[in-house]
C-alpha cells in the first residue's frame, strides 16, 4: 500500500510462494531502492522481489530453504557490504544462510542446526566483534539459540539458553544501557516474556520473566515514554490485547499495561506514523482481518 501522509489508500498485490509467513525489507542490489524478501512456508523457499523505486516490484525470484521456513531476517554476514538472508526452518531444526551477491541474487543456502522447531530469527552483534550474530526461538524445547558469526558468512555452533514455555518471538535491544545487546522473548504457553541480558561476549544471563497477557505471540521494542530507555510491546493473541512494559534502563521492567486490539492479534511493529516524534504501535489482527 502506498502511503499518503497518514493514509494508505492503494493496495498492490504481488505473487509469492505458498503460505508467505514473514517479510523483511532492505536494498539487496545497491540501487538505493528497497526490496522485499518473503519466507514462503509451504513452498520451502524464500522469494526476493526487487523494488523499482516507484512503489512497484519485479516478480519474485525464489531460493530453496529447508522445510517450513517460518521467519526471515537480513544482515551482512560476510563483510562484503552485500546483504545476506537468514531463515528459520521450523520442521528441519535449522537456519538457512543465503549470501547475497549484491546484484539482488543469492547463493544456495548453507544450513546450521538449531533447537527444536525454530520459529523467529533476529540478528545483532552479541559479542562486540563487529560481526553479525543470530538469535532464534525454539518452540519445542523452550530455548533460544545464539549462533555467533565469524564474519566470513559462517557461524559457530549454537549455544542454547532457557526461556519460558513455547517461545515464539524475539527482539533485541540494549535494555540496561551497557552498550551490549539483550533479548526479549515471548513465551506463548506460560503467558510471560523472558528478558535475557547480554554480557557482551556472546553469552547471556539467565532469563528474568515478566507477566504478559494470554498467549503472547509477537514482540517489538522502542522508547514509548521518551525517557531514553527501551520499552517492550507484546501482542497477546488470546485476549485481544497488547502489553506495554516500560523499561527502567537497568534491564528491568515495570508491570504490563494492556491495550485492546482487534480479534486474534498476531504481529506488531512500531514507528512514528503521525510525525509527532512519538512512537506508535501497529498490530495485525488475524481473526478480524484488520
C-alpha positions in Angstrom: 0.0 0.0 0.0 1.4 3.4 -1.0 1.3 5.9 1.8 0.0 9.5 1.6 0.8 11.2 4.9 -1.1 9.0 7.4 -3.3 7.1 4.9 -2.7 4.1 2.7 -5.5 4.1 0.1 -3.9 1.9 -2.6 -3.2 -1.8 -2.2 -0.9 -3.5 -4.7 -0.5 -7.3 -4.6 2.4 -9.4 -5.8 2.6 -13.2 -6.1 4.7 -15.1 -3.6 5.1 -18.8 -2.8 2.7 -20.8 -0.7 1.8 -19.6 2.7 4.0 -16.5 2.9 4.7 -16.2 6.6 7.4 -13.5 7.2 8.7 -10.5 5.4 11.8 -8.2 5.6 12.9 -5.2 3.6 16.2 -3.8 2.6 18.3 -2.9 -0.5 19.7 -6.1 -2.0 21.1 -4.8 -5.2 22.7 -1.4 -4.3 20.3 0.7 -6.3 19.1 2.7 -3.2 15.6 1.2 -3.7 14.0 -1.0 -1.1 13.5 -4.7 -1.9 11.4 -7.4 -0.2 12.2 -10.9 1.0 9.4 -13.3 2.0 9.5 -16.7 3.7 7.2 -19.0 1.8 6.4 -21.6 4.4 4.6 -24.3 2.4 6.9 -23.9 -0.7 10.1 -24.3 1.3 11.5 -21.2 -0.4 12.2 -17.5 0.1 11.1 -15.1 -2.5 13.0 -11.9 -3.4 11.1 -9.1 -5.0 13.4 -6.3 -6.3 11.9 -2.8 -6.0 11.8 -0.3 -8.9 11.7 2.7 -6.5 8.3 3.8 -7.6 6.3 1.6 -5.3 6.3 -1.4 -7.7 8.3 -4.6 -7.6 9.6 -7.2 -10.0 8.2 -10.7 -9.9 9.8 -12.8 -7.1 12.9 -14.9 -7.6 12.8 -17.9 -5.3 15.6 -19.7 -3.4 15.3 -23.0 -1.7 15.4 -23.4 2.1 14.9 -26.3 4.4 11.4 -27.4 5.5 8.8 -24.8 6.6 10.7 -21.5 6.6 8.9 -19.5 9.2 10.7 -16.2 9.6 13.4 -14.2 7.8 15.9 -11.5 8.7 18.7 -9.8 6.8 22.3 -8.7 7.6 25.8 -8.6 6.1 27.2 -11.9 7.4 30.5 -12.0 5.4 31.5 -8.3 5.4 31.4 -7.8 1.7 28.9 -4.9 2.0 26.2 -7.0 0.4 23.2 -8.0 2.4 22.5 -11.7 3.2 19.4 -13.6 4.3 18.9 -15.8 7.3 15.8 -18.1 7.6 14.4 -20.2 10.5 13.2 -23.6 9.2 10.7 -24.9 11.7 10.4 -28.6 10.6 14.1 -29.3 10.0 15.5 -27.6 13.1 17.9 -25.4 11.1 18.6 -21.9 9.9 19.5 -21.2 6.3 22.1 -18.6 5.4 21.8 -17.3 1.8 24.8 -15.0 1.0 24.0 -12.1 -1.3 26.0 -11.2 -4.4 25.0 -7.5 -4.2 23.1 -7.6 -7.5 19.8 -8.9 -6.0 20.7 -12.6 -6.3 21.8 -15.0 -3.7 23.9 -18.1 -3.3 22.4 -21.5 -2.4 21.7 -22.0 1.3 24.1 -23.2 3.9 22.4 -24.6 7.0 23.2 -24.7 10.7 21.5 -26.7 13.4 19.2 -25.0 16.0 17.0 -26.3 18.8 13.7 -28.0 18.1 11.2 -26.1 15.9 12.9 -22.8 15.4 10.4 -20.0 14.7 11.7 -16.5 14.9 15.1 -15.1 14.0 16.8 -11.8 14.8 20.3 -10.5 14.2 22.7 -8.3 16.1 26.3 -8.2 17.3 26.2 -10.0 20.6 30.0 -10.3 21.3 31.2 -6.9 20.2 33.5 -8.2 17.4 31.7 -6.1 14.7 30.4 -9.4 13.2 26.7 -10.1 12.9 25.3 -12.9 15.1 21.9 -14.7 15.1 19.4 -15.5 17.8 16.5 -17.9 17.2 13.5 -19.0 19.3 13.0 -22.8 19.6 9.3 -23.5 20.2 9.6 -27.2 21.2 12.5 -27.2 23.6 11.9 -23.8 25.4 15.1 -22.2 24.4 16.7 -19.6 22.3 19.8 -20.5 20.2 22.6 -18.0 19.7 24.9 -18.5 16.7 28.0 -16.3 16.7 29.2 -15.1 13.3 32.8 -15.4 12.2 32.4 -12.5 9.7 33.0 -14.7 6.7 29.5 -16.0 6.2 29.9 -18.9 8.6 28.7 -19.3 12.2 29.7 -21.2 15.3 27.5 -24.0 16.7 24.5 -22.9 18.6 24.5 -22.1 22.3 21.1 -22.6 23.9 19.6 -20.5 26.7 16.4 -21.4 28.6 13.2 -19.4 28.1 9.6 -19.9 29.3 7.2 -22.4 27.7 6.9 -22.3 23.9 8.9 -19.3 22.9 7.7 -17.8 19.7 9.1 -14.3 19.0 12.3 -12.5 19.9 13.5 -8.9 19.7 16.9 -7.4 20.6 17.9 -4.1 22.1 20.1 -2.7 24.9 17.8 -2.8 27.9 20.3 -1.8 30.6 22.4 0.8 28.9 25.6 -1.0 29.0 26.0 -0.9 25.1 25.6 -4.7 25.0 22.6 -6.2 23.2 19.9 -8.1 25.2 17.0 -10.2 24.1 13.3 -10.2 24.8 11.3 -13.4 24.1 7.5 -14.1 24.1 6.5 -17.4 25.8 3.2 -18.5 24.3 2.2 -21.2 26.8 3.0 -19.6 30.1 1.9 -16.0 29.3 5.3 -14.4 30.0 8.1 -12.5 28.5 11.7 -13.6 29.1 14.4 -10.9 29.2 18.0 -12.2 28.7 20.7 -9.6 29.5 23.8 -9.9 27.3 27.3 -9.8 28.7 28.8 -8.5 25.5 30.9 -11.6 25.0 28.2 -13.6 23.1 26.7 -15.1 26.3 23.6 -14.2 28.2 22.4 -14.2 31.8 19.6 -16.5 32.9 16.2 -15.2 32.0 14.1 -12.9 34.0 10.4 -13.4 33.4 7.6 -10.8 33.3 3.9 -11.4 33.1 2.1 -10.8 29.8 -1.4 -11.3 28.6 -2.8 -14.6 27.3 -0.7 -16.3 24.6 2.0 -13.7 23.8 2.9 -14.2 20.2 4.9 -11.2 18.9 7.2 -8.6 20.4 8.9 -5.3 19.4 10.9 -2.7 21.3 11.0 1.1 21.4 11.0 4.1 23.7 7.3 4.7 24.2 7.6 7.3 27.0 10.5 9.4 25.9 12.8 8.6 28.8 15.6 7.3 26.5 15.1 3.8 27.9 13.9 0.9 25.8 10.4 -0.5 26.4 8.7 -3.7 25.2 5.4 -4.2 23.5 3.9 -7.7 23.3 0.9 -9.0 21.3 -1.4 -11.2 23.4 -3.3 -13.3 20.9 -5.9 -15.0 23.0 -7.2 -12.0 25.0 -7.0 -9.5 22.1 -4.6 -7.1 23.8 -1.1 -5.7 23.6 1.0 -5.3 26.7 3.5 -2.4 27.1 6.2 -2.9 29.7 8.1 0.3 30.4 11.9 -0.1 30.9 13.8 1.3 33.9 17.0 1.4 31.9 18.7 -1.1 34.2 17.5 -4.3 32.5 14.3 -4.5 34.5 10.7 -3.5 33.5 7.5 -2.3 35.1 4.4 -4.4 35.2 2.5 -4.5 31.9 -0.2 -2.0 30.9 -2.6 -3.5 28.4 -4.5 -2.0 25.5 -7.3 -3.6 23.4 -6.7 -4.7 19.8 -8.8 -6.5 17.2 -9.5 -10.2 17.2 -6.6 -12.6 17.5 -3.7 -10.1 17.1 -0.7 -11.8 15.5 2.1 -9.3 14.8 3.3 -5.9 15.8 5.5 -3.1 14.6 6.4 0.3 15.9 7.0 3.7 14.2 6.1 7.4 14.2 3.0 7.3 11.9 1.8 10.8 12.5 5.0 12.8 12.7 4.7 13.9 16.3 8.0 12.4 17.3 6.2 9.8 19.5 6.4 6.1 18.8 3.1 4.5 17.7 2.1 0.8 17.5 0.5 -1.1 14.7 -1.0 -4.5 15.1 -2.2 -7.1 12.6 -5.4 -8.9 13.8 -5.6 -12.4 12.3 -9.2 -13.0 13.5 -10.6 -9.7 12.4 -8.9 -9.2 9.1 -7.8 -5.8 10.3 
